[in-house]
Amino acid sequence: MPFTARYILLYPFSKLFGLIVGIRNWLYDRKILPSSDTNVPVLAVGNLTVGGTGKTPFTEFLIESLQHQLQLAVLSRGYKRETKGFVLAGAGTGAAELGDEPRQMALKYPGIPIAVCENRSRGIDRLMELYPSTQLIILDDAFQHRRIRPGMSFVLTDYQRLHTRDSMLPGGNLREPARSSRRATALVVTKCPATINAAEQQQLIGELKPLPHQEVYFTSLSYDTIRSLSTPHHQLPLSELSGTAILLVTGIVSPLVLKQYLTPFCKAITSLQFPDHHRFSKRDFENIESTLAAIPHPNKIVVTTEKDAVRLNDSAMLSDSLKKHIFVVPVKVQLLNAGKTVFIKKITDYVRENSGNR
């Protein structure tokens, strides 16, 4: 990591935070702090950095790949929700009750139980009470939750900012030291260029230094046909946007990849960036409307991410006139190197080998 002024200024605090996290991990590693097994196979998805590695698209990739083979459930902490305790997604639960990502997944996969609970052990118990036939629980953003020992765990790291190039909070973005990735079953490099070659993959593997038993997977993001927020069945292929100006509205950590992807398809692109998990205010909606009106093109639309669309659509301040101009761009994970079949088989094998202890 480059020695920026922020890094130098905050270095003592980063060392202190690293020491505290290191002691915590040491206590768990020596079983001084207890970790418990579960009575159902559990797969944890997480990262070492603060946000932006693509955990939600990867979790959705797992759901789509496994939902026809296994009885699934998903448990998340529900980051920035306004509720406490166990909440099951259903009628009457929005982003405020669930958090952005669980709400998004609940809308996309209504047949999959999606729940949030800050106490993952209690959340697993409640899910199993409600859905006793569940064969696999996917824990979203749970790598640091060490009170549970997942049978499988994937640590995600962004292609543009590997955790090996970062430093501890607050000077950097690491929640725990890079060496903590050794606890994972496998490492996943996310948001890679679809054209990444074998030589660069080997270079990244060398930098990540996986243990002999750890697989390293590479994924890229692909963006689907955009759909209207007000009329979801109204879809526009990206190829039809050549004469359209886009106002890209995002409240995510890393909107650059999406902007770069959309730019070649449209006439022009203007960006409005908000903080991650931003709750849109009346002033924000007025800003979006005025910025859209100021774009000097007759054909113009607002494009946003699925995660942002959840918060926009849940807001009572979103006017019908603005809503009809908003389009949502779905994102999908592509597993590179044609290894999806083997990848999924490792998960299903784990589930079948560990389902007898229930």
N, C-alpha and C positions, 0 to 999 in steps of 0.2 A: 504494500500500500504506500502511495507517495506521502512524504512528510509534509502535509499541509499545515497551515497555521492552526486550524481546528484540531488536527491530530496532536500537534505538539502541545497545545494549550490543555487539552483534555487527557493527555497521556497518563498522568498520575491516577486519574479517576478510572481510566480503562484498566490499568494494572490492578487497582483495588477491586473493580467489578470482576475481573478475571480471576482474582484470588478467591473471592466469595463463591463464584460459580464452580471453580475448581474444587474447593472444599466440599461443596454440596455434592458434586459428582463422586468425589472420593468416598464420602459417607455412603452413597448408594452402592458404589462398586464393592465396598467392603461389607455390605449388608447391615451397616449400623442404622441407616435409615431403611425402612422396609419397602420392598417392592412386591407386589402380589401378581400371581398368575390369574388368568380368567377362565371361566368355565365354557368359553366359546372362543373359537379362533378370532384373533384380532390382528388387523393390519394398520400400522400407523404411517401417516404421511406427514412429513414435516420438513423443516430446514434449520439452518444455523443462523441465518440472517433475519433482519427485521423486514418482513414483507417482500412482495414483488418477485417471488420465484415461480409463481404459477401453480400453487398448491390446489386451488379450486379447479382449474381445467384438468389437472392430473387426476384429481379425485373423481371428476366426472368421466374421464377416460376409463378409470377403473370400473365405475358403475356401468357404463355402456358395454364394457367388455365382459363383465361378469354377471350381469343381471339375469341373463337367460340360462346361466349354469348353476348359480347359487342363490339362496335366500339371503339378501343383503340388508344391512341397516347402516346408517351413517350417524356418527356422533361427533359434534363439534363443540368447542367452548362457546361459540356465539359471540365473537369479538364485537365490542361496542353495542351490544344489545342493551335494552333498557329494563330487562327482567333479570331475575335471579333463579337459581335452581334448575330443575329439569323442565324443559318445555318441548313438547312434541309438535312438529309442524302439522298444520291442518287449517281448517276454516277459521278465519279470524286471527291468524298469526301472520304478521308482516315482518318487515325488516326490523322494526322496533322491538319485537318480541324475540326474534331469532338471530338477528345479525344479517348482514348483507349476503354473505356466501351461503349459509344454510337456507335462507329464503330463496335465493336463486336456484339452488339444487332442488328444493321442494317443488318449485314451479315446473322445473324441467322433468322431474321424475316423481310424479304423484303416486306411483305405485310402490315407491321405496320409502320405508320409515326413515325420516330425517329428524333428529332431535339435537338439542343443545343442553349442556350441563357443565358447569365449571369443575365439578367433581366427577372425573371420568369413570371412576369405579362405580359410583352411585348411578351414573347415567347408563352404564352397561347393564347393571342389575335391573333398572327400570325397563330398558328396552327388551331384555329377556323375559321379564314378567309380561309385557304387553305382546311380544312377538316371540314365543318360545321356539318356533321353528327356524329362527334365524341361524344361518350357517357361518356367516362372516360379518363382523362389525368393522367398518372402516373408520378409524379415528383421524379426523382432519386436524392438522396443526397440533400434533401431540408428541413430537419428539422430545420436548423438554419435560413432559409429564411423566416422571420416572416412578411414580407410585404404582404404575401398571407396567408389566413386562409384556409388550406385544410379541406375538410369535414371528411377525415379519414387520420390517420398518424400512421405509424409503426416505432418504435424505435428498432433497432437491436443491440444486445450485444453479444459478443463472449463468448461462454461457458468457454473458458480457461482464459478469462480476462474480467469479468463483469465490467461494468462501475462503479458499487458501490465499487469496489476495487481499483479504480484509483484516480488520482488527476489532478488538472488543469495544462494545458500547462504553461510554458515549462518544469516544473519538472515532470509532468505526461503526459497523452495523451488525457485528456478531453478538448473538445472544449467549453463545458459549464458544469455547476455543475450537478451532478447526479440527483438532485431533479427535473431538467428540464424534465425528462422523464414523469412527471405528465401531461404534455401537450399532450401526445400521446394517441391515441385510444387504442393501444395495444402494448405490448412488445414482442419481438421475440428473444429467445435465440438461436443463430446460432452455427453451427459446433459441435453439441452435438454428443457423441457416439450414434450409433443407438441402443445400448443396455441400454441406460440410464433408470433407473427404477423410479417408482412413488415416492419413498421416496426421492431420490435425486432431482427430479423435485420440490417437495414440499420444500425442503431445499433451492433451488435456488429462488423459489418464495418468501420465507421468507426473503431472502437477498435483493431481488429487491424491496420489499415492494410496490406492485402495489396498486393503488387506487381501491375502490370497483368496479368501472365500467370498470376497465382495465383487459382485458384478457391477459394471458401469454401463448405464443406458443413456442414449442420446435421443432427445425429442425436439420437435419443432412445433410451431403453432401455425395453424391454417385458419383462415377466416371464411365463413360461409356466406351465402346469399343474405343480404340484410333484409330485415323485416320491419314493418311498421309497428310502432308501439301502440297506436290506437286501433289498428286493424291487423292483427298478427298474420292473417292469411295473405295479406298484401306483401309480396316479396319483390325485391329488386336484385337481379344479378349484378355483381360489381362491374361486369362488362358493359352495363347500360348507364354507367355514371360518367361517361366521358364528357358530357356537356353540362354536368352538375357541379356546383360549388358546395363544399362540405364545411359545416361548422362542427368540429370535433370537440365534444364535451366529455371530459373524463375526470374522475376522482379516484385514480388508482396510482400506484407507486411509479410504474414505468410505462407511460403512454407512448414512448418514442417508437417502439416496435410496431404498434398499430398505425401510427401516423405514417411511418415509412411504407407500410404495406398498402395503405389506402391511396397515397399520393399519386402513383402512376395511373390510377383508375379514374381520377376526377379532374375537373377543370381547374379548381383551386381548392386549397384547404386552409382553414383558419382554426386555431386551437384556443380553447378555454380550459385551463387546467386548474383543478381544485385538489385539496389534500385528499389522501386516501381515506375512504369511509366518510367522506364529507356529507353532512346533512344539509341539503339545499334549502336556503332561506328565500323569503319573498324577494329580497334584493338580488339574490343569485338568479332567480327566474327572470327578473326584469333585465338583468345584465345579458342573459342568454338571448332574450327576445330582441333587445336593442342591437346586440352584436350581429344577430342573424339579419335584422333589417338593414344594417349598414353594409352588408356584403353586396357589391355592385354586379350581381348576376341575376337574371330572371329565374333561373332554375337553381334552387338551393334547398338544402335539407340539413337537419341536425343529425349527427351520427354519434352514438354513445355505446359503451360496453354493456354487456348483460348485467354486470354487477351494479353499474350506475343506473341502469334502467329500472332495477328493483327499487332503488331509493326515489328516483324521479316519479315513478308510477304510483308509489305508495303515498306521495305527498299530496295533500289537499290543495296546495298552492299551485299545482301544475294546471294551467288553463287548457281548455280543449283546443283553442287556436294554436297553441304551441305544440301540444301533444301530437297533433296531426302531421307536424313537420319532423317529428323525431323518428329515427330509424335505429334499430339495434343490430349490432354486428356480432353474431355468435362466433365463438372461438373453439377450436378443437385441437387436441393434442395428436400429433403423428409420431409414432415410435419409429425411429429410423433403423436402417440396416435390416429391414424385413424380419425382425425378431419377435413380432407380437405373439405368434402362436406359442413359442417357447416361453416367453415372458408370462403369459396368462396360465400356461400349464404349471409353472412353478407355484403360482398362487393356489390354483385348484388342488394341486398335490398336497400342499401344506394344509389346506382345509380338510381334505379327506383323511390325512394322516393324523390329524389332531382333533377329530370330531368324536372320538370314542370316549373322551374323558368328561363328557357332559352328563 
